[in-house]
Every structure is written in C-alpha cells, then in structure tokens.
Amino acid sequence: MFFINTLSVVVPIVVAILLSFTNKLDLGEWTKNLSHAIGIINSLTTIVLLFGLFFIKQSKVHLHRIAMTIAFVLGGLFLVCYLTYHISNPANKFYGEGVVRYIYFFILISHVGLSLVVLPLVLRAMFFAITRQFSRHKKIVRFAYPIWLFVSFTGVIVYFMLYHLFPAK
C-alpha cells in the first residue's frame, strides 16, 4: 500500500508542476493533435469500462479482467498524452457563452476534482484484484468504478465541448 499511497500523491503533484510551466517545450507540431488522441482514449476507456461491468455481471471473469486491464493501460496512455500535450501547448480557451459556459466549467471542475480521487481507488482496486483479495476488491470497486466511469465520460464531454461544439475561432 505504501507504493500506491506514494503514487497517489506524487502523480498529481508532478502533473500540477508540469502544467504550471509557462514556457512550453517545443516538441513539434504533432503534439497539437494529442488533444484528439486524448478524446479518443477517453472514449475508448468509457466503452471498455462499460464492457468490464457487463462482463462481470455475466460472470465472465476472464473477459472482465481483460477489459479492466485495457482500461487501466488506457489510463496510463491518457496520462502520457495529456502531459505531453500540456507541456508543449498552451491551455485552450473555452469559447461557449451564457449558461453553456457554466455547464462546461461545472463538468470540467468535477472531472478534474474526481480524477484526483479516482487514482488511489483504481490503484487499490487493481492491487486487490491482482493479489486475489476479491472481497476487498469488490468493496473498493463500489466507489472506484462509478467515479472512474464518470471521469472518463466527462473527459469525452469536455473534449467535445472544447474542440467540436465551441472550438477556437
């Protein structure tokens, strides 16, 4: 648990530090497309999480394990793409106006806030599953799964609102 607790604290701190850099690294034009890759990763994660739930409800434990492992790997890939994008590109401005602006920021703030909460929960859920502590796994998944699904799905919503519904002018 020490490793999980350490990661749960260190990862958000490192992300915050990297995002606070005002001078962005020049990693090339290709990094501008990472926002779309992030949207795809969040979409795939949402789908895979739903499949994982479906499989476990059908008692297809092997397929559930595969789905959740894929979701976990996608989470790691998301983090790499997210950091690479944000250390090399300025933050995007949201151009929606009126009520939609408040909706966007509510979704964004809840997404970011719960993304901090979900990391230690998911790490523990994976640890309990890998170590075959299934009663502990089930207990933590009651909290981890809906938060993870929410964070993943709201990531898709934020992406669509920012890049497709109200793109930069």
C-alpha positions in Angstrom: 0.0 0.0 0.0 2.9 2.4 0.6 3.7 2.3 -3.2 0.0 3.0 -4.1 -0.2 5.8 -1.5 3.1 7.3 -2.8 1.9 7.2 -6.4 -1.5 8.7 -5.4 0.3 11.7 -4.0 3.3 12.0 -6.4 1.4 11.8 -9.7 -1.0 14.7 -9.1 1.9 16.8 -7.7 4.1 16.1 -10.7 1.2 16.8 -13.1 0.5 20.1 -11.3 4.1 21.1 -11.5 4.4 20.2 -15.2 1.2 22.0 -16.0 2.3 25.2 -14.2 5.2 25.8 -16.6 4.5 29.0 -18.5 7.3 28.3 -21.1 6.2 25.3 -23.1 8.6 22.8 -24.6 8.9 22.7 -28.4 8.2 19.0 -29.1 6.9 19.7 -32.6 3.6 20.3 -34.3 2.4 16.7 -33.9 1.7 17.5 -30.2 -1.3 19.7 -31.3 -3.1 16.5 -32.4 -2.7 14.9 -29.0 -5.9 16.6 -27.9 -7.8 14.4 -30.3 -5.9 11.3 -29.2 -6.9 12.2 -25.6 -10.5 12.4 -26.7 -10.3 9.0 -28.4 -8.6 7.5 -25.3 -11.3 8.8 -23.0 -14.0 7.4 -25.4 -12.3 4.0 -25.6 -11.9 3.9 -21.8 -15.6 4.7 -21.3 -16.6 1.9 -23.7 -14.1 -0.6 -22.1 -15.3 0.2 -18.6 -18.9 -0.4 -19.7 -17.8 -3.8 -21.2 -16.0 -4.6 -18.0 -19.2 -4.1 -16.0 -21.2 -6.1 -18.5 -18.7 -9.0 -18.4 -18.6 -9.2 -14.6 -22.4 -9.1 -14.4 -22.4 -12.0 -16.8 -19.8 -13.8 -14.6 -17.3 -13.7 -17.4 -14.4 -13.0 -15.1 -11.7 -13.6 -17.7 -13.2 -11.0 -20.1 -13.8 -8.6 -17.2 -10.2 -8.9 -16.3 -9.1 -8.2 -19.9 -11.5 -5.2 -20.2 -10.3 -3.7 -16.9 -6.7 -4.2 -17.7 -7.2 -2.5 -21.1 -9.0 0.4 -19.2 -6.0 0.7 -16.8 -3.5 0.7 -19.7 -5.6 3.3 -21.5 -5.4 5.4 -18.3 -1.7 5.3 -18.4 -1.6 6.2 -22.1 -4.0 9.1 -21.4 -1.7 10.4 -18.7 1.3 10.3 -21.0 -0.6 12.0 -23.9 -2.1 14.6 -21.5 1.2 15.6 -20.0 2.9 15.7 -23.4 0.2 17.9 -24.8 0.1 20.3 -21.9 3.9 20.7 -21.5 4.1 21.6 -25.2 0.9 23.6 -25.9 -0.8 26.5 -24.2 -4.1 25.8 -22.5 -7.2 26.1 -24.7 -9.8 28.8 -24.0 -13.5 27.8 -23.9 -15.5 29.9 -26.2 -19.0 29.0 -25.2 -21.1 31.8 -23.7 -24.0 32.1 -21.3 -25.4 29.1 -19.5 -23.3 26.6 -21.5 -20.2 28.2 -20.1 -21.3 27.4 -16.5 -22.2 23.9 -17.6 -18.8 23.4 -19.2 -16.9 24.6 -16.1 -19.1 22.6 -13.8 -18.3 19.5 -15.8 -14.6 20.4 -16.1 -14.2 21.1 -12.4 -16.0 17.9 -11.3 -13.9 15.9 -13.9 -10.6 17.3 -12.6 -11.5 17.0 -9.0 -12.7 13.4 -9.2 -9.7 12.5 -11.4 -7.6 13.2 -8.3 -9.9 10.9 -6.2 -10.1 8.1 -8.6 -6.3 7.4 -8.9 -5.8 5.9 -5.5 -9.1 4.0 -5.7 -8.3 2.4 -9.1 -4.8 1.5 -8.0 -6.2 -0.2 -4.9 -8.9 -2.0 -6.9 -6.2 -3.3 -9.3 -3.9 -4.3 -6.5 -6.7 -6.2 -4.7 -7.7 -8.0 -7.9 -4.1 -8.9 -8.8 -3.5 -10.2 -5.3 -6.8 -12.1 -5.4 -8.3 -10.2 -2.4 -11.7 -10.2 -4.1 -13.8 -9.2 -1.1 -11.6 -6.1 -0.7 -11.7 -5.6 -4.5 -15.5 -5.6 -4.5 -15.7 -3.1 -1.6 -13.5 -0.5 -3.2 -14.9 -1.0 -6.7 -18.3 0.2 -5.4 -16.7 3.6 -5.2 -13.9 3.4 -7.8 -15.9 2.2 -10.7 -18.6 4.9 -10.9 -16.0 7.6 -10.3 -13.7 6.2 -13.0 -16.6 5.9 -15.4 -17.7 9.5 -14.6 -14.2 10.9 -15.0 -13.8 9.0 -18.3 -17.2 10.1 -19.7 -16.9 13.7 -18.6 -13.5 13.7 -20.3 -15.3 12.9 -23.5 -17.8 15.7 -22.9 -15.1 18.2 -22.1 -13.3 17.3 -25.3 -16.4 17.6 -27.5 -17.4 20.9 -25.9 -13.9 22.4 -26.2 -12.9 21.2 -29.6 -16.1 20.5 -31.6 -19.0 22.4 -30.1 -17.2 25.6 -29.2 -13.8 25.4 -30.9 -11.2 28.2 -31.0 -12.1 30.9 -33.6 
